[in-house]
Amino acid sequence: MTHDGVAEWETAVLEGGPADGALIRLANRPGVVQVTHPCAVEDSTSGMRVEALYVYRRDLRVKEAPLRYGFDPASP
């Protein structure tokens, strides 16, 4: 949502998956939210960083805050 061309921040809750119950603040009601979680790397000298990626999709039936994003188990 925007007001006079400025995006308004809204609250959303993530449902299911590893971030179940997390409250987030976002603008412009994106259709998808990505959540990452760091993974341990065995070779610490590589300088590599590895993160698990989880995708949450907006529940379009919810029109007012808190918006809802459901975990997509088929995502990458």
C-alpha positions as CSV (number, residue, x, y, z in Angstrom):
1,M,0.0,0.0,0.0
2,T,1.2,3.5,-0.6
3,H,0.2,6.9,0.7
4,D,1.2,9.9,-1.3
5,G,3.8,7.8,-3.2
6,V,5.5,6.6,0.0
7,A,5.3,2.9,0.8
8,E,3.7,2.1,4.1
9,W,5.2,-0.6,6.3
10,E,2.9,-3.5,7.3
11,T,3.2,-6.4,9.6
12,A,3.1,-10.0,8.4
13,V,3.3,-13.4,10.0
14,L,5.2,-16.4,8.5
15,E,3.3,-19.7,8.8
16,G,4.8,-23.1,8.6
17,G,8.4,-24.1,7.8
18,P,11.5,-23.1,9.8
19,A,10.3,-19.5,10.4
20,D,6.8,-20.4,11.6
21,G,5.3,-17.7,13.7
22,A,7.9,-15.0,12.9
23,L,6.6,-11.5,12.6
24,I,8.1,-9.3,9.9
25,R,7.6,-5.8,8.6
26,L,7.5,-5.2,4.9
27,A,6.4,-2.7,2.3
28,N,4.5,-3.0,-1.0
29,R,3.0,-6.5,-0.2
30,P,5.5,-8.6,-2.1
31,G,4.1,-11.9,-3.4
32,V,7.1,-13.9,-2.1
33,V,9.4,-13.6,0.9
34,Q,12.8,-15.4,1.1
35,V,14.1,-16.5,4.5
36,T,17.8,-17.7,4.7
37,H,19.5,-19.6,7.5
38,P,23.3,-20.0,7.7
39,C,24.8,-23.5,7.3
40,A,28.1,-24.6,8.7
41,V,31.0,-24.9,6.3
42,E,33.5,-27.6,7.1
43,D,36.4,-25.9,5.4
44,S,36.6,-22.5,7.2
45,T,39.6,-21.4,5.0
46,S,37.5,-21.4,1.8
47,G,35.9,-18.0,2.7
48,M,32.6,-19.5,1.4
49,R,29.3,-18.8,3.0
50,V,26.4,-21.2,2.6
51,E,22.8,-20.5,3.5
52,A,19.6,-22.6,3.3
53,L,16.8,-20.8,1.3
54,Y,13.2,-21.0,2.2
55,V,10.3,-19.4,0.3
56,Y,7.0,-18.0,1.8
57,R,4.2,-17.0,-0.5
58,R,1.6,-14.3,0.4
59,D,-1.9,-15.5,1.2
60,L,-4.0,-13.3,-1.2
61,R,-7.2,-13.9,0.9
62,V,-5.8,-11.7,3.7
63,K,-6.3,-8.0,2.9
64,E,-5.4,-6.4,6.3
65,A,-2.4,-6.6,8.6
66,P,-1.1,-8.8,9.8
67,L,-0.7,-10.2,6.3
68,R,0.1,-13.9,6.1
69,Y,2.8,-15.7,4.2
70,G,2.7,-19.5,4.0
71,F,5.8,-21.8,3.7
72,D,6.2,-23.2,0.2
73,P,7.7,-26.7,0.7
74,A,8.2,-27.1,-3.1
75,S,10.5,-24.1,-3.3
76,P,14.2,-24.5,-4.1
